[in-house]
């Protein structure tokens, strides 16, 4: 199993709105992709910044490709992300799950 991690940050004032957007976009699309085993959306608000870490679980890298396209290391963004995110990290990180749920 593969864990794909992505990090993003918003102004704290947009954190709740971004969670709502994620549920309707990325989280929904992850779950609809064959080979997805689940997703966690983690949030940490510190002062005027909210950091997000998305951890999605996948059968294998072929399943990740069905969501992300051929370059699995490249971060995937939606057009509406520009309304929330402070920056656009170009890559994601994949881990082999050694011990899983």
N, C-alpha and C positions, 0 to 999 in steps of 0.2 A: 504494500500500500504506500502511496505517496501523499505527503502533506505539502501543500502549496501555501506559502505565506506571502501576504501583500501588506504593506504599511502605507497609510495616508494620514493626513492631518487637516483639520478644518478649524476655523475660529470656533471657540466654545459656544458662541451664540448660535451657530449653525449645526451643532452636534445632533440634536434631536431630529432635525430635518434631514440630516444625512443618513441617520439610521433608517428613517422612513423610506428614503430614496433607495438605499441599499436593499431593503427588503423587497422592493418592487422591481429592482433591476438585477444586480449581480447575484444576490442570494437566490432569487427566483430562477435565474438562468443557470447557476451552478446546479441546483437541485433538479432541473429539467434535463441536464446533460447525462447521457448514459455513462455509467462508470463513476459518477459522483457518489460518495458515501456520507456526505454531510458537510456542514460549514458552521464555523463559529465566528461571530462578530464580537470582537473585544474592543472596549472603549476605555480610555483614561483621560479625564479632564484635569488639566493643571493650569490654573489661572485662566488666561484668555485663549488657550489652545486645547483642542481635543485630538488625541491620537487614536487611530484605529488600527487594529491588527486583524486581518481576516485570515483564518486558517481553514482551508478546504481540504477534504480528504478524497482521494481518488484511487481507483483500482490500480492504475498504472499510468505511465506518461502518454500512452495513446488516448486514454480518457481525458487527460488534461488538454491534449491537442484538439479534441472535439469541442472544448470550450474556448481555448485561447488561440488556436491556430497553430501553424507549423513551428513558430519560434516560441517554445514554452517558457523561455526565460524572460521574454518581453512582457511587461505589465500591460494589462488590458484595461482601457478606460472607455467610459460612455461619454457622449457629448455633454451631458448635464453635469458631469464631474467638475467642469470648469466653474460652475456656480457655487461649489463648496470647497474644493481642495486648495490648500495654500501652495502646494507644489506637486509635481508629477514625477514620482520616482520611476526611472525607466525599466527597472527589472524587478522580478520577484525571486523568491528563494524556494527551492524544493528540497524536501528531506525524505529519506526513506523512513518509514515508520517502523521502529525496532520493536516497540511494545505498544499495542493499540488498545482501544476501548473494548 
